[in-house]
């Protein structure tokens, strides 16, 4: 399976610099963004299943443990998403200076969706942080 960028990326004025930027994106940042996106998807899917089981009357984690898992998981996942977004933005902007095409548009869309996922998880982290603060420890 060939995952290289479209052939039109290295046609034209960008030359070697653009090709180097695309290779850097493919090998480092692109893989990081995809890996963090997959991790966030798996985490939120497991949380959805866990809360679905809890709502249907099934057994959940103990109260304090569940709140800590929610809070820590939301915080870590939101941080990783923001880290992936901030790593991808400079390289995508550099590639867009050389050529604005489907590859760079897809990269920008990926960045936008990762940022939206970050906002959702940040809101979830606020809610789980509020639940954690309301816990009684006595």
N, C-alpha and C positions, 0 to 999 in steps of 0.2 A: 504494500500500500504506500503510495507516494504522497507524502504530506508537505511537499515543497510548495512554496508560494507560486502563484500564477506566473507564466512565462513573461507576461508583459511587465513584470517588476524590473527585470534587468535589461529591458529594451529602452533606450533613450538616454537622457542626460545624467542619470544618477551614477552609472558606472559601478566601479568597485566599492565605493562607500555605501551605496544602497544595498548591494548584495551582501556586504559584511554586516550591515544593520539587520537585514532579514535573517541571515544565518544566526546572528546573536539572539534575535528574538525567538527563532525556532528552537534553539538549543537550550536557552536559559529561561528567559522570561515567559515565553509562550508555554513551556512545559510547567512552569511554576503556577501560572494563572490557571491552567487546566487542572493541575493537581489540587489546588486549593478549591477550585469550583467543584470538583468531584467530592472532596472531603466535606465541603459545606452541604452539598446535596445529600450525602450519606448521613451526616449528623442530623439535618433537619428531618429526613425521612424516618430515622430511628426515633427522634423526639415525637414525631407525628404518630407513629405506631404506639409508642409508650403511653402517650396521652389518650389515644383512642382506646387502648386496653383499660386504662384507668377510668375513662368515662363510661365504658360498658360494664363496669362493676368488677373488673379483673383486679389482680393484685399489682400494686405499684411499689416502687422503692419506699423505704421508710421516709417519713415526712422531712426530717432534717437533711437526710442524704439526697433526697429528690431535689430539694431546693438548691443544695450546693452543686449538684450535677447540672441543673439548669443554668445556674449563674455562671459557673466556671466554663461550661461548654459554650454558652452564648458569648462570653467574653473572649475566649480563645478563638472561636470561629470568626467573630467580627474583626478581631485584630488581624488574623491571617488574610481575610478578604481585603481589608484596607491595605495591608502590606502588598498583596498581589496587584491591586489597582495602582498603587504608587510606584511599583516597579515597572509596570507596563506603559504608563503614560509617556515618559520621556522617549522611549524607543519608538513608540507609535508616532509621536509627533515628528521625530527625526525621519522616519520612513515616509510620512506624509509630505515632508518637504521635497523629497525626491520624486515620489509618484503617489498620486491619490487614486487608488483603484479598489477593487473588491476586497483584496487582502487587508488593506489598511482600514477600509470601512468595517470589515468583520472584526478587526482588532479593536476598533473604537466601540463597536456595539458590545463586544465582550467586556470591555472596561466599564461601560455604562451599566450593564446588567450586574456585574460584580459589585459596583457601587450601590446599586439598588438593593442587592442582597445584603450588603453591609448595613444599610439604613434599617432594613427589616430586623436584622439580628441585633442591631444597637437598641432598637425599641424593645425587643424581647429581653435584652440584657437589663434594660431599665426596669421592666416589670419584674423580672426574676430578682433583681437587686432589691426592689421594694419588698418582695415576699421574704427575702432573706433578712432584711432589716426588721420585719415584723415578727420574726420567729422569737419564741420565748425559749430561753436556755435553762430554765429552772425546772 
